[in-house]
Amino acid sequence: MLTIRFDRLGLSPGSRVLDVGCGGGRHTCEAYSLPGVLSVGADLSHKNAAATRGLLAGMEQEGRGHGSWQVLCADAASLPFSDASFDAVVCSEVLEHVDHPPTVCAELARVLRPGGVLAISVPRYLPEKICWMLSDAYRTDPGGHVRIFRKRELIDLVEAAGVRYTGRHYAHALHVPYWWLKCLVGVKNDAHPLPAAWHRLLVWDIMKKPLATRAAETLLNPVMGKSLVCYFQKPA
């Protein structure tokens, strides 16, 4: 389940992609599936980094990887890469967790080459605000969402790091009811039948990609998409 649209990253054989806060590795794996692309995943969590390595190794063994890959543990506020090291940088669902977003944005822009594309996603303001209203634990538990971004606030924040905003879209509208249900019954109450049933629906949708749910999400994303996805370019 991708949040970032890879057709907007301008990738080609030889491109280098950094996925900051790679989590379970969905965007890192997508980059590795592209011919000749170096995919680098970085995450503060050793558990997440290990999970991503496992997925990439599986892709490699099955012949589904067509580039090269590397995964490491790193702090988004202090990335261990030289200036202008990457042709594209992805940072999906990270900034809502960090203590000082301007520092992270400066690092993302620093390691991006001139002319390269930066893709950032965060939870959309209104669905996220409702989650906050329904559950204190959603934002106060370890790893919680400690801030909410309005669209203009996010754009201004990232542009202050020296990149130029080029466009946006919204994603994952079908995930919004799931998180509202989770907040209602308890964010860690995975056994409750309501969010559990919705989760099964989401897994089925991801695996089968039926036309009905794909069409529904496409129609609903502009109205209630869970994620705001913004794209930026570093001046050449």
N, CA, C and O of each residue as an XYZ file, in Angstrom:
944
protein
N       0.842     -1.190      0.000
C       0.000      0.000      0.000
C       0.884      1.249      0.000
O       1.423      1.641      1.034
N       1.019      1.855     -1.157
C       1.880      3.023     -1.283
C       1.105      4.301     -0.996
O      -0.070      4.426     -1.341
N       1.782      5.242     -0.361
C       1.230      6.576     -0.151
C       1.802      7.545     -1.180
O       1.080      8.389     -1.710
N       3.090      7.423     -1.460
C       3.790      8.266     -2.420
C       3.578      7.719     -3.831
O       3.597      6.505     -4.033
N       3.379      8.596     -4.798
C       3.278      8.195     -6.196
C       4.673      8.231     -6.830
O       5.266      9.296     -7.001
N       5.171      7.069     -7.164
C       6.527      6.984     -7.677
C       6.667      7.589     -9.067
O       7.770      7.949     -9.479
N       5.560      7.702     -9.792
C       5.667      8.324    -11.109
C       5.957      9.818    -11.019
O       6.229     10.457    -12.035
N       5.901     10.379     -9.815
C       6.205     11.798     -9.631
C       7.635     12.027     -9.146
O       8.037     13.171     -8.931
N       8.401     10.961     -8.972
C       9.754     11.097     -8.431
C      10.817     11.260     -9.510
O      11.961     11.589     -9.197
N      10.468     11.039    -10.757
C      11.429     11.222    -11.848
C      12.571     10.232    -11.834
O      13.711     10.598    -12.120
N      12.285      8.975    -11.504
C      13.338      7.969    -11.372
C      13.658      7.314    -12.710
O      12.809      7.217    -13.596
N      14.908      6.868    -12.832
C      15.378      6.144    -14.003
C      16.537      5.266    -13.550
O      17.025      5.434    -12.433
N      16.997      4.321    -14.396
C      18.152      3.506    -14.009
C      19.332      4.373    -13.574
O      19.721      5.319    -14.259
N      19.883      4.023    -12.428
C      20.974      4.809    -11.865
C      20.535      5.778    -10.783
O      21.382      6.351    -10.098
N      19.224      5.978    -10.609
C      18.727      6.891     -9.588
C      18.951      6.320     -8.187
O      18.986      5.106     -7.990
N      19.101      7.222     -7.230
C      19.290      6.856     -5.827
C      18.130      7.430     -5.018
O      17.862      8.631     -5.060
N      17.446      6.554     -4.281
C      16.256      6.951     -3.521
C      16.487      6.672     -2.045
O      16.945      5.592     -1.672
N      16.167      7.650     -1.208
C      16.242      7.483      0.249
C      14.841      7.538      0.830
O      14.096      8.488      0.588
N      14.484      6.513      1.601
C      13.197      6.446      2.306
C      13.467      6.674      3.788
O      13.930      5.769      4.482
N      13.180      7.881      4.276
C      13.480      8.260      5.654
C      12.285      7.915      6.542
O      11.159      8.337      6.281
N      12.550      7.140      7.598
C      11.459      6.617      8.407
C      10.732      5.530      7.640
O       9.512      5.574      7.482
N      11.496      4.547      7.162
C      10.960      3.572      6.208
C       9.913      2.656      6.810
O       9.165      2.017      6.070
N       9.836      2.572      8.155
C       8.801      1.756      8.785
C       8.890      0.313      8.344
O       9.942     -0.316      8.459
N       7.767     -0.225      7.830
C       7.745     -1.610      7.378
C       8.347     -1.836      6.008
O       8.440     -2.978      5.559
N       8.762     -0.766      5.329
C       9.527     -0.909      4.102
C       8.756     -0.813      2.804
O       9.292     -1.158      1.751
N       7.489     -0.348      2.845
C       6.683     -0.374      1.614
C       7.283      0.481      0.501
O       7.327      0.046     -0.650
N       7.747      1.691      0.824
C       8.317      2.536     -0.227
C       9.741      2.105     -0.592
O      10.147      2.225     -1.748
N      10.491      1.610      0.376
C      11.827      1.097      0.086
C      11.748     -0.080     -0.880
O      12.540     -0.180     -1.817
N      10.789     -0.965     -0.642
C      10.613     -2.128     -1.519
C      10.151     -1.709     -2.915
O      10.589     -2.282     -3.912
N       9.276     -0.720     -2.985
C       8.817     -0.257     -4.295
C       9.986      0.300     -5.110
O      10.098      0.038     -6.308
N      10.851      1.067     -4.452
C      12.009      1.607     -5.160
C      12.931      0.487     -5.630
O      13.489      0.567     -6.724
N      13.097     -0.551     -4.822
C      13.965     -1.678     -5.182
C      13.409     -2.455     -6.371
O      14.167     -3.096     -7.100
N      12.099     -2.406     -6.575
C      11.491     -3.132     -7.692
C      11.754     -2.461     -9.038
O      11.472     -3.048    -10.083
N      12.289     -1.246     -9.028
C      12.502     -0.497    -10.271
C      13.885     -0.798    -10.841
O      14.850     -0.890    -10.081
N      14.004     -0.951    -12.143
C      15.282     -1.329    -12.756
C      16.386     -0.308    -12.487
O      16.236      0.884    -12.755
N      17.493     -0.808    -11.951
C      18.688      0.000    -11.815
C      18.654      1.058    -10.733
O      19.540      1.912    -10.689
N      17.656      1.031     -9.856
C      17.520      2.053     -8.812
C      18.153      1.556     -7.513
O      17.916      0.422     -7.096
N      18.955      2.404     -6.880
C      19.474      2.125     -5.540
C      18.452      2.610     -4.523
O      18.144      3.801     -4.463
N      17.927      1.681     -3.721
C      16.919      1.997     -2.714
C      17.547      1.913     -1.329
O      18.053      0.863     -0.935
N      17.515      3.016     -0.593
C      18.096      3.070      0.748
C      16.984      3.380      1.744
O      16.312      4.406      1.631
N      16.791      2.501      2.710
C      15.826      2.726      3.776
C      16.525      3.101      5.063
O      17.557      2.521      5.402
N      15.973      4.070      5.788
C      16.545      4.501      7.064
C      15.431      4.652      8.082
O      14.396      5.254      7.795
N      15.641      4.108      9.267
C      14.628      4.212     10.319
C      15.321      4.227     11.680
O      16.339      3.566     11.883
N      14.752      4.986     12.596
C      15.314      5.052     13.950
C      15.146      3.731     14.692
O      15.942      3.407     15.574
N      14.111      2.966     14.338
C      13.793      1.716     15.013
C      14.572      0.552     14.418
O      14.525      0.317     13.211
N      15.291     -0.181     15.275
C      15.993     -1.380     14.818
C      14.995     -2.428     14.340
O      15.272     -3.163     13.393
N      13.832     -2.500     14.991
C      12.805     -3.464     14.594
C      12.304     -3.173     13.185
O      12.173     -4.088     12.372
N      12.023     -1.912     12.892
C      11.563     -1.547     11.553
C      12.629     -1.813     10.499
O      12.334     -2.319      9.416
N      13.872     -1.468     10.828
C      14.963     -1.700      9.882
C      15.115     -3.190      9.584
O      15.334     -3.578      8.437
N      15.000     -4.021     10.615
C      15.118     -5.468     10.417
C      13.970     -5.996      9.560
O      14.178     -6.847      8.696
N      12.757     -5.489      9.800
C      11.612     -5.927      9.003
C      11.787     -5.552      7.531
O      11.479     -6.342      6.639
N      12.284     -4.340      7.290
C      12.510     -3.907      5.910
C      13.594     -4.742      5.237
O      13.458     -5.123      4.075
N      14.657     -5.022      5.959
C      15.711     -5.883      5.398
C      15.148     -7.252      5.013
O      15.485     -7.800      3.964
N      14.292     -7.794      5.870
C      13.709     -9.094      5.585
C      12.884     -9.095      4.311
O      12.969    -10.029      3.515
N      12.078     -8.045      4.111
C      11.268     -7.946      2.897
C      12.144     -7.815      1.658
O      11.897     -8.466      0.644
N      13.157     -6.980      1.744
C      14.044     -6.778      0.597
C      14.816     -8.050      0.262
O      14.987     -8.384     -0.910
N      15.279     -8.754      1.280
C      15.989    -10.011      1.053
C      15.066    -11.033      0.390
O      15.490    -11.783     -0.488
N      13.799    -11.057      0.818
C      12.839    -11.956      0.186
C      12.609    -11.616     -1.272
O      12.545    -12.501     -2.125
N      12.484    -10.305     -1.558
C      12.336     -9.886     -2.953
C      13.547    -10.303     -3.780
O      13.412    -10.748     -4.919
N      14.731    -10.152     -3.192
C      15.960    -10.501     -3.897
C      15.993    -11.999     -4.220
O      16.342    -12.389     -5.334
N      15.630    -12.831     -3.246
C      15.647    -14.272     -3.455
C      14.631    -14.697     -4.507
O      14.868    -15.644     -5.258
N      13.502    -14.001     -4.561
C      12.435    -14.361     -5.499
C      12.606    -13.711     -6.870
O      11.804    -13.942     -7.775
N      13.643    -12.904     -7.020
C      13.893    -12.264     -8.304
C      12.957    -11.109     -8.611
O      12.766    -10.745     -9.771
N      12.370    -10.527     -7.557
C      11.443     -9.410     -7.764
C      12.111     -8.055     -7.598
O      11.485     -7.021     -7.830
N      13.371     -8.053     -7.200
C      14.111     -6.808     -7.099
C      14.921     -6.577     -8.360
O      15.530     -7.502     -8.897
N      14.925     -5.346     -8.827
C      15.607     -5.070    -10.093
C      16.658     -3.962     -9.959
O      17.179     -3.462    -10.956
N      16.955     -3.591     -8.724
C      17.993     -2.597     -8.490
C      18.936     -3.101     -7.414
O      19.365     -4.254     -7.449
N      19.260     -2.242     -6.459
C      20.072     -2.623     -5.311
C      19.503     -1.943     -4.081
O      18.717     -1.003     -4.197
N      19.898     -2.417     -2.888
C      19.291     -1.868     -1.687
C      20.267     -1.827     -0.518
O      21.286     -2.517     -0.491
N      19.911     -0.991      0.437
C      20.643     -0.866      1.692
C      19.663     -0.366      2.743
O      18.823      0.484      2.447
N      19.757     -0.878      3.959
C      18.903     -0.427      5.063
C      19.779     -0.179      6.281
O      20.662     -0.981      6.586
N      19.541      0.926      6.978
C      20.320      1.253      8.159
C      19.441      1.958      9.187
O      18.374      2.480      8.862
N      19.906      1.961     10.417
C      19.255      2.728     11.472
C      19.852      4.133     11.475
O      21.072      4.299     11.466
N      18.989      5.132     11.488
C      19.464      6.513     11.451
C      18.383      7.430     11.998
O      17.191      7.133     11.918
N      18.824      8.547     12.554
C      17.939      9.590     13.061
C      17.645     10.566     11.931
O      18.567     11.094     11.309
N      16.375     10.806     11.663
C      15.998     11.722     10.579
C      16.515     13.130     10.799
O      16.650     13.895      9.844
N      16.807     13.486     12.045
C      17.317     14.819     12.345
C      18.827     14.926     12.160
O      19.394     16.010     12.289
N      19.478     13.804     11.857
C      20.935     13.820     11.660
C      21.303     12.655     10.749
O      21.824     11.642     11.215
N      21.036     12.795      9.464
C      21.222     11.698      8.527
C      22.702     11.487      8.200
O      23.433     12.457      7.996
N      23.144     10.238      8.148
C      24.573      9.950      7.937
C      24.948      9.888      6.460
O      25.585      8.931      6.019
N      24.556     10.903      5.696
C      24.846     10.944      4.268
C      25.427     12.303      3.903
O      25.162     13.308      4.563
N      26.220     12.313      2.844
C      26.789     13.561      2.359
C      25.716     14.411      1.694
O      24.648     13.914      1.336
N      26.009     15.692      1.533
C      25.105     16.590      0.814
C      24.844     16.059     -0.599
O      25.733     15.499     -1.241
N      23.600     16.247     -1.067
C      23.230     15.932     -2.453
C      23.503     14.477     -2.826
O      23.937     14.189     -3.941
N      23.248     13.559     -1.889
C      23.537     12.144     -2.130
C      22.447     11.417     -2.904
O      22.708     10.348     -3.456
N      21.220     11.968     -2.963
C      20.095     11.216     -3.509
C      19.334     12.022     -4.558
O      19.231     13.247     -4.487
N      18.804     11.279     -5.539
C      17.996     11.885     -6.591
C      16.556     12.105     -6.149
O      15.871     12.981     -6.677
N      16.097     11.324     -5.192
C      14.752     11.483     -4.635
C      14.778     11.084     -3.171
O      15.490     10.156     -2.787
N      14.002     11.784     -2.354
C      13.883     11.482     -0.929
C      12.405     11.359     -0.592
O      11.598     12.215     -0.954
N      12.065     10.285      0.103
C      10.690     10.022      0.545
C      10.665     10.082      2.069
O      11.537      9.527      2.736
N       9.664     10.756      2.608
C       9.487     10.812      4.066
C       7.987     10.723      4.333
O       7.288     11.736      4.330
N       7.502      9.516      4.560
C       6.065      9.270      4.637
C       5.620      8.978      6.068
O       6.093      8.031      6.695
N       4.701      9.806      6.576
C       4.096      9.628      7.911
C       5.172      9.625      9.007
O       5.214      8.731      9.853
N       6.026     10.631      8.971
C       7.109     10.759      9.943
C       7.019     12.059     10.727
O       7.166     12.048     11.949
N       6.780     13.176     10.053
C       6.879     14.484     10.695
C       5.904     14.661     11.854
O       6.163     15.455     12.758
N       4.790     13.938     11.846
C       3.825     14.050     12.949
C       4.353     13.426     14.235
O       3.769     13.609     15.303
N       5.474     12.678     14.133
C       6.041     12.004     15.308
C       7.235     12.744     15.911
O       7.568     12.506     17.072
N       7.884     13.627     15.164
C       9.207     14.112     15.568
C       9.113     15.357     16.451
O       8.121     16.085     16.434
N      10.182     15.575     17.225
C      10.203     16.701     18.157
C      10.406     18.035     17.459
O       9.832     19.043     17.872
N      11.224     18.054     16.397
C      11.555     19.329     15.765
C      11.511     19.177     14.250
O      12.548     18.940     13.630
N      10.344     19.305     13.644
C      10.211     19.108     12.202
C      11.127     19.973     11.341
O      11.604     19.471     10.323
N      11.412     21.246     11.674
C      12.305     22.020     10.805
C      13.683     21.387     10.637
O      14.262     21.446      9.552
N      14.211     20.785     11.695
C      15.509     20.128     11.608
C      15.461     18.946     10.649
O      16.372     18.745      9.845
N      14.381     18.163     10.743
C      14.231     17.009      9.846
C      14.106     17.473      8.396
O      14.739     16.905      7.505
N      13.299     18.494      8.158
C      13.129     18.999      6.791
C      14.443     19.518      6.226
O      14.729     19.324      5.044
N      15.242     20.173      7.054
C      16.543     20.660      6.601
C      17.450     19.506      6.194
O      18.192     19.610      5.218
N      17.394     18.412      6.936
C      18.193     17.242      6.597
C      17.709     16.588      5.305
O      18.520     16.173      4.476
N      16.399     16.497      5.132
C      15.859     15.915      3.900
C      16.318     16.713      2.683
O      16.703     16.141      1.663
N      16.275     18.031      2.799
C      16.701     18.889      1.688
C      18.211     18.826      1.480
O      18.682     18.901      0.345
N      18.963     18.691      2.546
C      20.431     18.667      2.436
C      20.912     17.476      1.627
O      21.803     17.618      0.790
N      20.334     16.299      1.864
C      20.840     15.094      1.204
C      20.251     14.915     -0.198
O      20.632     13.986     -0.909
N      19.329     15.791     -0.602
C      18.724     15.737     -1.937
C      19.576     16.527     -2.923
O      20.004     17.641     -2.620
N      19.822     15.964     -4.087
C      20.612     16.681     -5.094
C      19.805     17.819     -5.705
O      18.577     17.750     -5.729
N      20.461     18.860     -6.196
C      19.752     19.910     -6.930
C      18.974     19.318     -8.106
O      19.507     18.513     -8.870
N      17.723     19.720     -8.240
C      16.851     19.168     -9.258
C      16.093     17.940     -8.815
O      15.185     17.495     -9.517
N      16.444     17.372     -7.654
C      15.786     16.163     -7.158
C      14.432     16.443     -6.538
O      14.081     17.592     -6.269
N      13.671     15.370     -6.313
C      12.301     15.470     -5.819
C      12.226     14.964     -4.381
O      12.780     13.917     -4.045
N      11.532     15.727     -3.542
C      11.245     15.359     -2.162
C       9.746     15.120     -2.026
O       8.947     15.988     -2.377
N       9.358     13.949     -1.519
C       7.946     13.613     -1.304
C       7.706     13.406      0.183
O       8.374     12.591      0.819
N       6.752     14.145      0.733
C       6.448     14.084      2.164
C       4.958     13.855      2.340
O       4.143     14.512      1.693
N       4.598     12.918      3.220
C       3.191     12.751      3.574
C       3.025     12.834      5.083
O       3.890     12.415      5.852
N       1.886     13.389      5.482
C       1.494     13.481      6.885
C      -0.008     13.204      6.969
O      -0.703     13.304      5.957
N      -0.523     12.860      8.147
C      -1.968     12.718      8.281
C      -2.677     14.041      7.973
O      -2.218     15.112      8.371
N      -3.782     13.949      7.271
C      -4.554     15.139      6.910
C      -5.201     15.755      8.143
O      -5.544     15.044      9.088
N      -5.367     17.068      8.135
C      -5.741     17.805      9.345
C      -7.063     17.325      9.945
O      -7.092     16.954     11.119
N      -8.154     17.319      9.180
C      -9.466     17.048      9.775
C      -9.610     15.618     10.287
O     -10.024     15.444     11.434
N      -9.291     14.578      9.503
C      -9.370     13.228     10.070
C      -8.483     13.057     11.297
O      -8.848     12.367     12.249
N      -7.314     13.694     11.265
C      -6.402     13.591     12.405
C      -6.961     14.317     13.630
O      -6.846     13.817     14.749
N      -7.554     15.469     13.431
C      -8.133     16.226     14.539
C      -9.239     15.423     15.220
O      -9.366     15.452     16.444
N     -10.028     14.717     14.438
C     -11.082     13.886     15.011
C     -10.483     12.741     15.826
O     -11.006     12.396     16.886
N      -9.395     12.153     15.343
C      -8.704     11.123     16.133
C      -8.249     11.680     17.478
O      -8.393     11.017     18.505
N      -7.706     12.880     17.478
C      -7.279     13.522     18.718
C      -8.455     13.739     19.659
O      -8.324     13.556     20.869
N      -9.596     14.126     19.115
C     -10.782     14.367     19.931
C     -11.321     13.075     20.537
O     -11.864     13.084     21.642
N     -11.171     11.971     19.819
C     -11.722     10.697     20.283
C     -10.811      9.979     21.268
O     -11.288      9.183     22.077
N      -9.500     10.247     21.215
C      -8.571      9.467     22.030
C      -7.355     10.279     22.424
O      -6.643     10.801     21.566
N      -7.114     10.386     23.730
C      -5.873     11.001     24.203
C      -4.680     10.099     23.920
O      -3.590     10.584     23.616
N      -4.884      8.780     24.021
C      -3.779      7.836     23.840
C      -3.217      7.893     22.424
O      -2.046      7.580     22.208
N      -4.039      8.288     21.466
C      -3.596      8.352     20.069
C      -2.389      9.273     19.921
O      -1.533      9.044     19.067
N      -2.319     10.304     20.743
C      -1.197     11.239     20.635
C      -0.209     11.151     21.794
O       0.923     11.618     21.668
N      -0.617     10.555     22.935
C       0.254     10.544     24.110
C       1.003      9.234     24.303
O       2.030      9.215     24.980
N       0.518      8.142     23.729
C       1.241      6.876     23.851
C       2.579      6.974     23.124
O       2.711      7.769     22.195
N       3.582      6.175     23.531
C       4.866      6.175     22.817
C       4.663      5.934     21.320
O       3.956      5.011     20.917
N       5.295      6.779     20.509
C       5.125      6.689     19.069
C       3.871      7.353     18.549
O       3.527      7.202     17.377
N       3.175      8.095     19.415
C       1.932      8.746     19.011
C       2.162      9.946     18.107
O       3.289     10.396     17.904
N       1.053     10.449     17.570
C       1.103     11.613     16.685
C       1.062     12.879     17.538
O       0.009     13.243     18.061
N       2.182     13.534     17.675
C       2.300     14.633     18.628
C       1.937     15.982     18.036
O       1.884     16.972     18.767
N       1.679     16.055     16.713
C       1.290     17.321     16.098
C       0.446     17.064     14.857
O       0.495     15.986     14.264
N      -0.324     18.069     14.481
C      -1.160     18.016     13.290
C      -0.753     19.171     12.379
O      -0.507     20.285     12.841
N      -0.686     18.891     11.086
C      -0.304     19.920     10.117
C      -1.484     20.303      9.239
O      -2.163     19.437      8.688
N      -1.726     21.586      9.111
C      -2.572     22.075      8.034
C      -1.738     22.096      6.747
O      -0.508     22.137      6.797
N      -2.413     22.068      5.608
C      -1.711     21.984      4.325
C      -0.721     23.134      4.153
O       0.444     22.902      3.831
N      -1.168     24.361      4.361
C      -0.290     25.519      4.146
C       0.863     25.508      5.139
O       1.978     25.903      4.801
N       0.604     25.063      6.348
C       1.659     24.987      7.357
C       2.745     24.007      6.924
O       3.933     24.294      7.069
N       2.345     22.855      6.395
C       3.326     21.872      5.949
C       4.134     22.408      4.779
O       5.358     22.273      4.763
N       3.480     23.008      3.810
C       4.183     23.531      2.642
C       5.198     24.590      3.049
O       6.342     24.567      2.594
N       4.782     25.515      3.905
C       5.704     26.568      4.357
C       6.881     25.986      5.121
O       8.017     26.427      4.950
N       6.610     24.990      5.967
C       7.664     24.347      6.746
C       8.727     23.735      5.844
O       9.922     23.928      6.065
N       8.289     22.995      4.826
C       9.243     22.293      3.973
C       9.945     23.272      3.036
O      11.147     23.144      2.803
N       9.219     24.242      2.498
C       9.850     25.216      1.606
C      10.920     26.034      2.331
O      11.877     26.494      1.707
N      10.766     26.215      3.629
C      11.775     26.947      4.401
C      13.119     26.231      4.409
O      14.143     26.840      4.716
N      13.123     24.947      4.077
C      14.376     24.180      4.009
C      15.093     24.365      2.679
O      16.197     23.851      2.496
N      14.472     25.102      1.734
C      15.149     25.401      0.490
C      14.681     24.610     -0.712
O      15.419     24.470     -1.688
N      13.461     24.087     -0.658
C      12.889     23.380     -1.799
C      11.602     24.081     -2.224
O      11.065     24.909     -1.489
N      11.107     23.737     -3.428
C       9.944     24.429     -3.992
C       8.774     23.455     -4.126
O       8.922     22.368     -4.683
N       7.621     23.853     -3.614
C       6.411     23.044     -3.678
C       5.945     22.905     -5.128
O       5.898     23.888     -5.868
N       5.594     21.657     -5.535
C       5.167     21.417     -6.916
C       3.791     20.779     -7.035
O       3.236     20.728     -8.132
N       3.226     20.289     -5.931
C       1.894     19.701     -6.047
C       1.577     18.783     -4.888
O       2.415     18.539     -4.020
N       0.343     18.271     -4.884
C      -0.117     17.435     -3.776
C      -1.209     16.488     -4.248
O      -1.751     16.641     -5.343
N      -1.523     15.516     -3.415
C      -2.737     14.707     -3.554
C      -3.052     14.122     -2.180
O      -2.282     14.284     -1.234
N      -4.176     13.450     -2.084
C      -4.605     12.827     -0.831
C      -4.727     11.325     -1.042
O      -4.954     10.871     -2.163
N      -4.576     10.544      0.041
C      -4.551      9.091     -0.084
C      -5.235      8.425      1.104
O      -5.350      9.008      2.182
N      -5.683      7.198      0.886
C      -6.129      6.272      1.932
C      -7.417      6.696      2.649
O      -7.494      6.626      3.875
N      -8.409      7.126      1.900
C      -9.685      7.503      2.513
C     -10.326      6.331      3.254
O     -10.959      6.537      4.290
N     -10.177      5.118      2.750
C     -10.802      3.963      3.397
C     -10.181      3.650      4.758
O     -10.759      2.897      5.543
N      -9.019      4.218      5.041
C      -8.382      3.990      6.338
C      -8.928      4.910      7.430
O      -8.719      4.651      8.615
N      -9.614      5.962      7.051
C     -10.102      6.924      8.041
C     -11.091      6.283      9.019
O     -10.908      6.435     10.227
N     -12.125      5.578      8.560
C     -13.046      4.959      9.531
C     -12.361      3.960     10.453
O     -12.735      3.830     11.619
N     -11.364      3.259      9.939
C     -10.645      2.301     10.782
C     -10.007      3.003     11.966
O     -10.116      2.524     13.095
N      -9.341      4.131     11.735
C      -8.669      4.824     12.832
C      -9.663      5.512     13.756
O      -9.408      5.612     14.956
N     -10.765      5.979     13.243
C     -11.793      6.525     14.126
C     -12.343      5.442     15.045
O     -12.553      5.678     16.235
N     -12.576      4.252     14.490
C     -13.053      3.129     15.316
C     -12.008      2.748     16.357
O     -12.346      2.491     17.513
N     -10.745      2.712     15.955
C      -9.671      2.389     16.906
C      -9.633      3.384     18.049
O      -9.468      3.008     19.210
N      -9.785      4.654     17.714
C      -9.765      5.681     18.758
C     -10.974      5.569     19.678
O     -10.869      5.848     20.873
N     -12.103      5.168     19.144
C     -13.315      5.027     19.953
C     -13.202      3.882     20.959
O     -13.608      4.025     22.113
N     -12.654      2.749     20.526
C     -12.646      1.557     21.382
C     -11.327      1.371     22.113
O     -11.219      0.505     22.982
N     -10.312      2.178     21.771
C      -8.986      2.048     22.372
C      -7.962      1.711     21.318
O      -8.088      0.697     20.632
N      -6.948      2.543     21.178
C      -6.013      2.391     20.070
C      -5.239      1.068     20.126
O      -4.724      0.614     19.104
N      -5.152      0.451     21.300
C      -4.450     -0.823     21.418
C      -5.400     -2.009     21.527
O      -4.969     -3.141     21.748
N      -6.698     -1.744     21.371
C      -7.702     -2.802     21.505
C      -7.924     -3.461     20.141
O      -8.967     -3.280     19.513
N      -6.925     -4.229     19.697
C      -6.985     -4.833     18.367
C      -8.031     -5.936     18.262
O      -8.424     -6.317     17.160
N      -8.484     -6.451     19.407
C      -9.428     -7.568     19.373
C     -10.877     -7.123     19.230
O     -11.752     -7.952     18.979
N     -11.145     -5.835     19.384
C     -12.532     -5.383     19.288
C     -13.088     -5.704     17.901
O     -12.405     -5.474     16.903
N     -14.313     -6.231     17.816
C     -14.831     -6.698     16.517
C     -14.995     -5.607     15.463
O     -14.874     -5.897     14.273
N     -15.268     -4.358     15.860
C     -15.498     -3.320     14.857
C     -14.226     -2.953     14.094
O     -14.207     -3.074     12.869
N     -13.157     -2.505     14.772
C     -11.931     -2.224     14.003
C     -11.329     -3.478     13.383
O     -10.704     -3.406     12.325
N     -11.510     -4.625     14.028
C     -10.969     -5.864     13.470
C     -11.631     -6.185     12.126
O     -10.965     -6.602     11.179
N     -12.939     -5.986     12.060
C     -13.656     -6.235     10.807
C     -13.218     -5.257      9.720
O     -13.044     -5.635      8.561
N     -13.043     -3.997     10.112
C     -12.610     -3.008      9.120
C     -11.187     -3.304      8.639
O     -10.857     -3.104      7.470
N     -10.355     -3.784      9.565
C      -8.984     -4.137      9.185
C      -8.982     -5.276      8.166
O      -8.193     -5.262      7.221
N      -9.854     -6.251      8.353
C      -9.950     -7.343      7.377
C     -10.358     -6.811      6.007
O      -9.867     -7.276      4.979
N     -11.260     -5.834      6.004
C     -11.658     -5.209      4.745
C     -10.465     -4.532      4.069
O     -10.276     -4.659      2.859
N      -9.661     -3.811      4.860
C      -8.505     -3.116      4.291
C      -7.486     -4.094      3.723
O      -6.933     -3.869      2.647
N      -7.239     -5.187      4.453
C      -6.293     -6.192      3.966
C      -6.808     -6.816      2.671
O      -6.048     -7.003      1.720
N      -8.092     -7.135      2.640
C      -8.698     -7.691      1.418
C      -8.569     -6.718      0.252
O      -8.266     -7.117     -0.872
N      -8.800     -5.450      0.530
C      -8.692     -4.430     -0.519
C      -7.266     -4.320     -1.044
O      -7.055     -4.217     -2.252
N      -6.283     -4.341     -0.136
C      -4.882     -4.234     -0.548
C      -4.474     -5.437     -1.387
O      -3.764     -5.292     -2.381
N      -4.922     -6.625     -0.988
C      -4.510     -7.839     -1.680
C      -5.227     -8.021     -3.023
O      -4.608     -8.400     -4.017
N      -6.525     -7.750     -3.042
C      -7.332     -8.051     -4.227
C      -7.515     -6.856     -5.166
O      -7.722     -7.031     -6.367
N      -7.439     -5.651     -4.619
C      -7.631     -4.427     -5.408
C      -8.911     -4.471     -6.260
O      -8.856     -4.267     -7.473
N     -10.052     -4.734     -5.629
C     -11.294     -4.798     -6.403
C     -11.673     -3.426     -6.956
O     -11.379     -2.396     -6.349
N     -12.317     -3.429     -8.096
C     -12.659     -2.193     -8.774
C     -13.550     -1.304     -7.908
O     -13.385     -0.084     -7.899
N     -14.495     -1.908     -7.180
C     -15.455     -1.123     -6.399
C     -14.766     -0.300     -5.316
O     -15.036      0.894     -5.187
N     -13.883     -0.917     -4.539
C     -13.213     -0.176     -3.463
C     -12.173      0.790     -4.021
O     -11.980      1.874     -3.471
N     -11.502      0.408     -5.110
C     -10.537      1.328     -5.716
C     -11.238      2.584     -6.235
O     -10.735      3.697     -6.079
N     -12.406      2.389     -6.853
C     -13.165      3.535     -7.353
C     -13.679      4.386     -6.199
O     -13.657      5.615     -6.268
N     -14.145      3.724     -5.132
C     -14.662      4.460     -3.979
C     -13.564      5.305     -3.339
O     -13.793      6.463     -2.989
N     -12.380      4.732     -3.187
C     -11.299      5.492     -2.559
C     -10.854      6.655     -3.442
O     -10.552      7.739     -2.941
N     -10.814      6.433     -4.740
C     -10.447      7.517     -5.661
C     -11.415      8.691     -5.530
O     -10.995      9.848     -5.558
N     -12.700      8.399     -5.389
C     -13.701      9.452     -5.240
C     -13.625     10.130     -3.869
O     -13.843     11.336     -3.750
N     -13.312      9.340     -2.837
C     -13.330      9.862     -1.470
C     -12.029     10.562     -1.073
O     -12.043     11.415     -0.186
N     -10.910     10.222     -1.709
C      -9.622     10.787     -1.289
C      -9.604     12.319     -1.244
O      -9.101     12.874     -0.267
N     -10.126     13.030     -2.250
C     -10.104     14.500     -2.160
C     -10.925     15.041     -1.000
O     -10.665     16.144     -0.518
N     -11.918     14.274     -0.547
C     -12.818     14.747      0.505
C     -12.315     14.364      1.889
O     -12.313     15.190      2.802
N     -11.884     13.102      2.051
C     -11.512     12.625      3.388
C     -10.311     11.687      3.361
O     -10.220     10.778      4.186
N      -9.397     11.893      2.432
C      -8.190     11.080      2.414
C      -7.436     11.177      3.731
O      -7.315     12.267      4.289
N      -6.933     10.074      4.234
C      -6.234     10.051      5.520
C      -4.906     10.795      5.452
O      -4.498     11.424      6.428
N      -4.224     10.727      4.299
C      -2.885     11.310      4.182
C      -2.866     12.463      3.188
O      -3.464     12.394      2.114
N      -2.168     13.517      3.571
C      -1.822     14.619      2.672
C      -0.417     14.344      2.149
O       0.519     14.191      2.934
N      -0.264     14.279      0.828
C       1.023     13.975      0.208
C       1.461     15.170     -0.624
O       0.768     15.568     -1.561
N       2.610     15.742     -0.283
C       3.113     16.933     -0.976
C       4.460     16.625     -1.634
O       5.261     15.844     -1.120
N       4.684     17.266     -2.793
C       5.909     17.057     -3.561
C       6.646     18.406     -3.705
O       6.042     19.468     -3.851
N       7.963     18.297     -3.654
C       8.827     19.471     -3.715
C      10.015     19.163     -4.620
O      10.370     18.002     -4.827
N      10.613     20.203     -5.148
C      11.828     20.046     -5.962
C      12.904     20.991     -5.454
O      12.642     22.149     -5.129
N      14.118     20.468     -5.396
C      15.236     21.300     -4.975
C      15.744     22.090     -6.170
O      16.021     21.501     -7.215
N      15.873     23.387     -6.049
C      16.315     24.205     -7.206
C      17.662     23.707     -7.732
O      18.561     23.359     -6.967
N      17.770     23.686     -9.054
C      19.025     23.252     -9.684
C      20.084     24.329     -9.512
O      21.214     24.162     -9.970
